[in-house]
Amino acid sequence: MSPSNLVHLFLCFAVIVCTCVEGKTVFGKFLLEAGDFDTGPEHEVTKYSFAIGTGRVEGTFRYADPHTWMTSPALYLFRDESWDEYHTAPACTDKVKHAHASIPIGKVTRGHQQILHDGLGKADSTHIGATKDGRVEWQFSWEIEHETRTHGWFLIVADCALEQFNAKVTPMEYEIKLLNPGNTHLPADEHGLPKFYVFVLICMTGYGGFLTMMIMDHYKKSREVHLIVKLIAAAYLLQGISILYELIHLWYYKHNGYGIYYFDLLSEVLEGFSQTLIAFVLICLASGWTLVETEAIGSKKNSVATLLREPANLVKGANVVVFGIVTFVLLSFILQIMNKSHDDNFSKFHDYESTPGHILVGLRLFLGIFFVYSLHITIKHQENRGGDRLLLFLRRLMLLGGLWFLSFPTLVFVAGWFAHYLRHRIVSVGVLTIQTACLGILAHQFVSEHSTYFKLSTLAETGVLPGAGGLVRAPKISKD
């Protein structure tokens, strides 16, 4: 297949991802019980943000007929401004008073009379039937209209009568579809993200092709590519594949309402690996890799600082740095899986708003502190040797690298100040923008013979990167 056909195919795929939509679908099974001091007869179904206009909720509940008029299960819908009051209310009857809408499930019982009296049980249509195995099948549809702003909604099933009567209830199965205005499956907090992902992927693909031509052109001359280029290329590739997986997930999402879970998970994992590679490269640079000669700082041969200044030596045997890197990668991987399992948590509104997510943010902050400390030590030793231009570059590296490490925790922290339905977009767009910009800048610095890094790096003297010589000449040349 020719390159033009590949581009054509990719653009067609991008159009499909951005324009084809279906409803978000959630399904599950639960059993309502009287509960105890901490829990009551409530079950959290899903959360969703509806944009301005007319949205729709459609659902089906299946359960065995309890043959009693004592229970009163209902679907309660809470708007974001009353969600905090729901959690502070002591009992089920107090909680449901904060609902903006409620729909009796199944046949109307005496317990439903209060719901109907409050004027909240207003489903647009309902239907009660029976399945082949004799269970009750109740279907409903309900429309919601917003005129002023986007609202986050929380769907809860509750049967407050169970707090008063020891009635026997049966498990319920449900399948609920939620649609925004225009029959789009995306909740309002994700509007515009598919197009943004496509735009970033197209930019990365074009710029990646340009960088590849520069690397290949040099490889034909020197038959060698430096390790630092390989690492940043790997990070660049992982980020691009991460975006592609997310787009594929969204493409399937428009068919079934929930996409491909493992593609969504892989997207986050690969993005995490890309960030880890960038952090590793920056920390190695902070330790003096390719910028100061290896013997400039007297240290033990197998010390952490020495190994980080010569990362190629990491593969020559077991050492504390290898152990630390493997441990960090495994820990990050486990935390990302745990973090993904919290996606349906009603208190999570962006990718890192959970305990595992907060730990991931803390790890990034720890790496940033280690980066600044390592670079501070390197600058102190370099000040004794001179080299004003190199010192200026190292200080700029400390500022910009420190900002990269700090930007992620800051973004997550600041997102908490905004409304629930804005947090996901703020974090997703912010993280991807910062990550892509950092990759582009580092790739240019490591590949272009006109970059400040290349002119100062000792690699310019080795011929393993393109260029015609550096401004700093070290007696000993750094190798891979």
N, C-alpha and C positions, 0 to 999 in steps of 0.2 A: 504494500500500500504506500502511495507517495505521501510526502509530508503535507502537501496541500489537502489531500483527502483526509488525513488524520486531523488537521485543523478543522476541516469542514465537519467531521464527525463529532469532534469535541464541542463545537459551537452549537450543533443540533442538540447534543446532550444537555448543554447549559440552558438552552431555551426550554427544554422539557422540564428540567428541574425548577426553573423559575416560574413556569406558567401553569403546570398541571397540578391540580389540587383535589383533595378529598377530605373527609372529616377525620379528626383525631378520634381514635377509638381506645377505650379502656375497658377492661373486663376483669372479673375476679369472683371470689366466693367468700362469704363471711357468715358468721353466726352471732346474732345479737343476744347478749346476756345482761342480767341485771347489773353485773360488775361489782366493784368494791369502792373503797374510799378514793382511789386514784383513777379508776376507769368506770365508765357508765355504759348504757346500752346504745352506744354510738359507733359508727364505722366510717372512717374517712375514705371517700371514694376517689376523688381526684380534684386537682385545682386547674384553673384555666383562665386566661385573660381574654375578654371580649373587647373588640375595638368599637369605635363609634359606628352606629348603624344597627341593623337587625341581625342578631346571631340566633343560633338554634341548638337545642339539646334534644337528642332522640335516644331512647333507651328501652331495654328489655330486661325484666326481672323474671326469674324462674325459681319456683320453690314448691314444696309439698304443702297442700292445704292444711293449716293447723286445726281447722274445724273449731275455731273459737272466735268469739267476738270481743275477747278481752284485750287483744293486742292491737296496736295501731302504728305499724311501720310507715314511715314517710321519708321522702327525699327532701332534704332541706338545702337551700341554696343561700350561702352567705356572701355578701359583698365585702370587698377588702376593708372598708372603713369600720365594719363591725366584727372583724375576725378576732381582734384582740379581746373584745368583750366576751366572745364565745369561750375563750380559754380561761378567763377569770371567773366566769359564772360557776357556781358550786354544783348545781344539779342539772340533769338533762332538761327538765322543764324550764329552768332558767336560761340554759344555753340556747334552746330553740327559739326563745322570744326575740333573739337578735337576728333571726333569719329574715332575709328580704323576700323569700318565696319558699313555699313548701308544697309538695304534691303527695297526697295519700297514695300509698302503694297497694294495689290490689283492690279488693272489695272494701267499701267504706264501712267502718265499724263505729261503735259509740265513742271510742277513743279518738276518732278522726274529727268528731264534731267541733272540737275547739279549733282545729286547724281551719276547717271550713268557715267557722264563725269569724275567725280573724281575717278572712278574705284572702288568704295566701294560696289556697289550693286551686290554682287556675291553670292547669295543663290545657293546652290547645286541643289535644285529642288523647283519648286513652282507649285501650282495648284489652279485654280479659278473655283469654282462651285457655286451651289445655294442650300440653305436649303429648306425644305418643305414649309416654310412660305414666301419664295421668297427673303430672305436676301442673300447677298453675303457671301460665305465661302471661305476664302483664306488660303491655307496651304503652309508651307515651311519647309525646312530642311537646316541646315548650319553646316559645320564642322570647328573646330578650332584646330590648332596644336601648341603646345609649345615644344620647344627643349631645352631651357636653365633653366627655372624656372617656378614655379607656378605663375599664374596671377589672380587677381581679376577682374571680368567683371561686368559692370553695363548696364542693358538693359533699354532703354528709347524709348517711342513712341512719336514722335513729328511731327507737320505739320507747318513748318515755314511760309508757304504761308498765314496762317491765320493772320499773323502780317501785311500783305499788302492788303489782299482782305477780304471783309466781306462776306465770303462764308458760306452757311449753311451746317453744318456737322451733322452726326448722331452718336449716342453712339456706341461704339465698345465693343464687348466681346472677350476675348482671353483666350487661354489655351496653356501654353508653358511648354515643358518638356526639362530638361537639364541633360545631362549625361556626366560623366567623362570617361577617358580611362578605358576600361574594362567593360563598361556599368554599372558602379556603380552610384547609386543615390547620394552618399555622396559628398558634395562639398569638395574641397581639404583641407579646414580648419577643417574638421571633420574626415579626414582619420586616422584610428587607434583608434578612441575613443570607438567604440563598443567593440572591443577586450579588451581595457583597463578597461571598465566598467565590463565586464564579469570577468576579472582577479580579480578586487577589490571585486566584489560580492562573488566570490568563497573564497577568503581569509577571508572576513568578516564572511561568513557562517561557515567556519571551525573554526576560532578563537572564534566566538560567541558560537559555540557548546561546545568548551573547557571551556569558561567562565560559560556557563549555568550549566555544570556538577559540577563546583566548587561551584556555588551558591546553587544548589539543594542538594549537599552533606552537606553543612553547614545548610541548612534549615531543613534537617531531624534531625539535632542535636539540633538546637536552636528554631525551629518553628518560626523564625522571619528573615526578611530581612530589612536592614536599608533603610531609604528614599533616601540616597545619591546613593545607588546601584540601586534603582528603577528608579531614574531620569536618570542616565547615561545609564541604560538598555533601557529606552524609547528613548533616543537620538540615541543610537546604532541601535535600531529597525527602527526608522524613516529614518535614513540614508540608511539602507539596502533596505527598501521599495521604497525609492526615486530612487535608482539605478535600481531596478526592473521595476518600472514604465517607466523609461527612455528607458530601453531595450525593453519593450513591445511597446513603441512608435516607436522605430526604426524598430522593426519587422513588424509593420503595414506600416511603411514608405516605406519599400521595395515593398509593394503591390500597394499603391496608390500615392506614391510620396510626401505625406505630413503628414502621420502618424495620431496619435490621439492627437489633440490639448490639451484636458483636461488631458491626461496622462502626456504630456510634462509639462503642468502647475503644476499638482500635484507633479511631481518630484521636481520642483523648490521650491514649497511651503513646502513640507516635509523636504527638505534639509535645508530650512530656519528655520523651527521649530527645527530641530536637532541642528543647530548652536545656536539658542536662548537658548535651554536647557543647552548646554555646557557653554554658557556665564553666565547663572543664577547660575549654580553649582560653577563656578570659582569665581564669585562675592561673593557668600555665604561663600566659603572657605576663600576668602580675608577678609571677615568680622569676621572670627574666627570660623565659623561653624565646629564643631568636633575637632578643634585644640586647642582652648583656652577655659577655663571655662566661662560660661555665665556671672558670676559676676566679672570677671577680669577687665572689662571695665565698669565703672559706667556710666549708661545712662538711659534715660527714658524707661519705659516698652514698649511703643508703638512706639519708635523711629525707623527710617529706619534701622539704624545699628543693633539695638537689634533684629528686626524682621528678618533681613537677617542672623543673627547668629543662629536663631531658625526658619528656614523656615516652619517647621511643624505647627507653630503657625499662619501662614498666613490664614489657613482655619477656624480659630476660630472666624472670624468676619471681617467686612469691615475695611480696613485700607489703608493708602496711598500706601503701597507697592503693595497690590493686585490691586489697581486702576492703578498704574504705569505699572505693568506687563500686565494686560488686554489691556491697551491702547497701549503699545508697540507691543504686538502680533497682535492686530487689524491693527495698522498702518503698520506693516511689511507685513501683508497679503494683504492689499490694494495696497501697493507699489509694491509688487511682481506681482499682477495682472496688474497694470498699466505698469510695466516694460515689462511684456510679450507682451503687446499690441504694443510695439515699435520694435518687432523683425524684421519687414520688413522695418524699417527705414534705409535709405541708409547711415546713419552716425553711425549705430550701428553694431559693428563687434564682440562683445562678450556679454555675458549675462548682464553685468552691464554698458554698454556704452550708457546710456541714463540718462535723469534727474532723474526719479524714481530710477534707478540703482545707481546713484551717491549718492542719499539720503540714500539708504540702506548701502552703504559703509560708509557714514558719521555716521550713527547710530552705526555701528560696532566700529568705531573709538571712539565715545562717550562712549560706554560701556567699551572700553579698558582703557580710562582715568579714569572712575569711579572705575574700578577694581584696577588700580595702586594706586589711592588715598586711597581706602578702605584698601588695604593691607599695605600701608605706615602707616596709623593710627594704625592698628593692631600691626605692628612691633614696633612702638614707645611705645605702652603700654606694650608689651611683654618684651621689653628691661628692663623695671623697675622690672620685676619679674624673670628675668634670663631664663635659658634654652637655652644653646648655640646650641644644635642640632635642636631644634624647630626653633630658629631664622635663622639658616642656611637653613632649609627647606623652611621657609617663603620667604627668599630672593631668593632662587631658583625658588619658585613658582611665585614670582613677575617677574623674568626674563623670564621664559618659558611661563607663562600665558600672559605676556605683548607681547611676540613675537607672540603668537597665535592671539591675538586681532589685532596686527599690520600687520601680514602677509597678511591678506585679502586686506586691502587698498593698501599695498605696491605692491602686485601682480597685482591689477587692474591698478595702476599707471604705473608700469614698462611695462605692456603689451602695453600701448600706444606708447612706443618707437619702437615697432616692426611693420613689414608689416601687412596690414589688414588681410591677409589670415592666419597669425600665431596667432593672438590675441585670437581667440576662443579656440584653443587647449591649449595655455599657461594658460589661466584663468581656463578652465574646468579641466585640469589635475592637475594644481596647487592647486585649491580649494579642489578638492576631495582628493588629496593626503594628504594635511594638515589636513583636517577634519577627515579622516580615521585614520591617525596616532595619532591625539589627542584623538579620541575615544578609540583606542587601549591602549594608555598609561594610560588614566584615568581609564578605566575599570580594567586594571591590578592593578593599585594603590589601587582601592577600594575593590577589590576582593581577591587579593593574600595576604596571611599572611606574606610573605617575603618582601613586598613592604616597601619603606621608609615611605610613608604616613601612612600605617597601624601601623607601629611600633611607630610613633609619635602621632597618633590620640588617643583621649580619648575613642573612640569607642572600642578599643581593650579591655578595661576594662569591657565593658558592655555585651559582648557575642553576640552582634548583627552582628558582622563581625567575620570571622574566625581569629584565632590567639591566642597567649599565653601571651599577656601582652604588655604594651607599655613602652617606655623609659621615657615618661613624665607622671607623675601621678598628676592629678588635683584633688583638694579636692572635687569638684563637677563634676559629670559625665554628659556629654551631652547625651540627649535622642532625639528621633525623635520629 
